[in-house]
Amino acid sequence: MDVSNIILFLISCTNNYMPNNQFKKGELYSFITGIASTAIARRLQKKFNAAGLNITIEQWSVLYHLWKKEGISQQELCNATYRDKPSITRLVDNLEKAGLVKRVASENDRRINRIYLTKQAQKLQEETMAMADDTLNEALVKVPADRVDVCKEVLQIVYDNLK
């Protein structure tokens, strides 16, 4: 069942089958954004696997932020990726084992580890970013640009309201 069919099904549930609109609109929007995000992540993971890249989407999201700004602390990675400290520690541990990042103690505060990319990770940037762009283009193929803009605006407002 594709996303549009799921959306139509859920709308019919809220309008026709559930008395007093028990399936709240908030749940509907949450469900739609969740399945869309999951579908995009799964497609991108399949592309990574097909290309023989041994990284997960979660690891890639950490690399993505390091490509934007290398040498940030693990706490800064938590903030950038919206993950908790144990999750980032595990992800950085696994990236370090894979030879993609290295931890370096901060010169100012040795309790803080700065995370740096290895040459191997730097080589992945162009290839994986192209795969991510392709995946996003596939996801948005029938979506008019103005609708994408509206969606981004709405989701930003929702996020701003809750932070």
N, C-alpha and C positions, 0 to 999 in steps of 0.2 A: 504494500500500500504506500503510495507516494505521499509527500507532505501535503499537497493540495487536497487529496482525498481524506487525509486525517483531519485537516482543518474543517472540511465540509462535514465530516462525520461529527466532530466535536460541536460545531455550531448547531447541527440538527439535534444533538443531545441536549444542548442548553435551551433550545427553543421548543422542542417537541416532546422529549421523552422524560425529562426530569422535572417533577413538579416543583414549583416555586424556585426555579433556577438553582437547584442544589449544586450544580457544577458551576462554581463561581467564575466570573470572567477573569479574575486574577490567576486562577488555576489554569485557565485556558491559555493565557499569554505565557505563563511560566512553562507550561507543557510545550508550546510551540517553539519558544526560544531554546528550550532544553533539547528537543529532538533535532532541531536544526544544527545546533552546536555539536551534538553527538554525531550527526551524519557527516558534517564537515571533517571532524576529527578522525572518524573512521576512514573516510576516503583518503585523507592525507596519510594516515598510518599505512594504508594499503600501498600507497605510492612509495613511501619510504621502504617498505618491505620488498616491493617489486624491484626497487633499485639496489637492493642488498645493503641498505643502510641500517645499521643495528642501533637505532635510537627510537625512543618512544615520543609520542606527542608531548608528554609532560617534560621530558628532557629537552626536546626541541624548543619549548617555550622558554626554558631557562637560557638556552643558547641564544635565542632570539634577543633577549634583553641584554645579554653580554655582547652581542654583535653591535647593539646600539650604544652601549657604554661598558667597556671592559674595566675590570678592577673594582667593581662595586662590592660592597659587603654582602654577606648572606642575608642580613636584615633588609638591605635595600632590594635584594632579590625577592624576599618575602613580600614586600610592599608592591613591587612591580608585577608580580605574578599572582597576587591575591592568595598566596598559600601560607600555611603556618610554618613555624621554625622546624618542627620535626620533618615535615614534607620536603622542605628545601634542603635540609641536611642530608636526607636520604637521596634526593635527586643529585646533589653535588657529589656525594660519595660515589654514586654509580657513574656519573660523568667522569669523575677522577679515575675510577677503575678502568673505564673505557679509553682513557688517555685523551679526553677532550677538554678537560679543564685542570687547573692546578690552583691550590690554595696557597696564598702567601700571607704571612702574618703582617698586619699593619705596622708601619714604622712608628706611628704615634701611640698605638694601643695594641699590644700583642694579643689581647683577648679577641680582637677583631680579625677575621680572615677576609682578605680581598680575593676575589675569584677572577682568574685570568684564563683566557682561551689558549689552547695549544695550537700549533700549526695545523694539526689534523682537523680541529674544530673550525678553524678559519677557512679551510678548504671546503667544508660542508656548506658554508653560507650561501654561496651563489646557487648551488644545485637545489638545496632545500627551499630556499626562498622562491625559486622558480616553480617548484612543485606546489608550494602554498598558494602562489598567485594563480596557477592553473586550477587548483581546487576551488578557490574562491570564485574564479570566473565560471567554472562549471556550476557552482551553486547558484549563481546570480544570472544565469543565461537568459531567463525569461522575465527577469525583474527589471522594470524601467528604472533608469538612473534616479529620477525624481522620487520614486518609492524607496530606493535605498537611502537617499538623503533623509527622508522623513523617518525611516526606521532608525537610523543612526541618531537623529535628533531626539526621538522619543526615548530610546534606550539610554541616552546620555542624561536626559531629564530624570528618568527612573533612578539611575545610579546616583545622580547628584542629590535626589530627594532622600536617599537611604544612607548616604555615607556620613 
